[in-house]
Amino acid sequence: MGQRSLRGRRTLFERENELSAVDEALSDLAGPRANTGEPPGRSRGALLSFAGHAGIGKTTLLTEVRRRSAAKGCTVLSARGGEQEQRVAFHVARQLLQPEFAGLSETELRAALGSWYAIVGPALGLCAPSEGAPPDQQGLRAGLDWVLTHLAVQRAPMVLVLDDAHWADAESLSWLAAFAPRAEQLPLLVVVAYRPDELPEHAEAFRSLPGRAGQRPIGLEPLSAAAVARLVREDLGTQADDAFCRECWAVTAGNPFEAVELTAKVRDRGLTPTEDGAHLLRDLAAAVKGSGLVARLERLGPATVRFAWACAVLGTEIRPPLAAAVAGLGPEEAADAADALRTARILTGADPLEFVHPLIAT
């Protein structure tokens, strides 16, 4: 993970091995590997799992996975688990699949889903449920299997990206864990990221699913002192001296999210990045998280606090009008609050809004 570049992307530091695994998987997905004897046009799918603690750079890595996948002409399905949506059955499945069908008419949707229309359609929020008993979970998973298999073949090559899998709903995770081994027989790359210490019991299968890292996920490590120094100098300039950079590493323990936020605080305060100001970094680092973040938010005013709280309650895919209604704010007041939260690097986007990082939402 790194900081914003001039084009809005982040530099990825010390993730060469992870990106190499991604590039290899995408090469296999887009076409046959050289000297393997595979027939022309045969693609090879796979599963890639990335595990790491909060703020270690999983989301930034998956953003780069999506970018590289799109650049290779892949169809990209994307979803993100959310703390507030864990109890909403098949919420992640809807994020992944609903956009692929949302623009179809009823006739087109029936043709696309075939005999699974009455079972899968309501679960994905594409049509109203029919009268009678709801479909059993096994039947619904079988329908989702068919839909994803059909999409993977029809819109190949395809990449499915799931971030914050530890917060995904149990039904979606159980389905994906059972489906993931099939990726190797399809033109489908499944990429999953999660916090290993927060993975629920119903998702334990992700720890042992066979993938490119053998029987375990690829673990993301904290940044070294040298990488944090590069990050600091890329953001604050080459005048950042060694003592200042090393203190940045020490107070963040190499956590990329905290390092990026710390450099932003340094820039906002106009602090000179030299040894003379290094002693102030510990207090600035405390303002990035926990009670410091709350205090920073409260300084933005009660209306903005209510809007931020409403967004946190809504979780992912936050629609501004709904957030305004939950917060009890008018359109203009809500727009001002959203602007203030974007400036404070708490929210990003427009419609939908999202938190800059799940740690902030928590």
Buried (B, 14 or more C-beta within 10 A) or exposed (E): BBBEEEEEBBBBBBBEEBBEBBEBBBBBBBBBEEEEEBEEEEBBBBBBBBBBBBBBBBBBBBBBBBEBBEEBEBBBBBBBBBBBBBEBBBBBBBBBBBEBBEEBEEEEBBEBBEEBBBBBBBBBBBBEEEEEEEBEBEEBBBBBBBBBBBBBEEBBBBBBBBBBBBBBBBBBBBBBBBBBBBBBEBBBBBBBBBBBEEBBEEBEBBBEBEBBBEEBBBBBEBBEBEBBBBBBBBBBEEEBBEBBBBBBBBBBEBBBBBBBBBBBBBEEEEBBBEEEBBEBBEEBBBBBBEEBBEEBBEEBEEBBBBBBBBBBBBBBBBEBEBBBEBBEBEEEBBBBBBEBBBEBBBBEBEEBBBBBBBBBBE
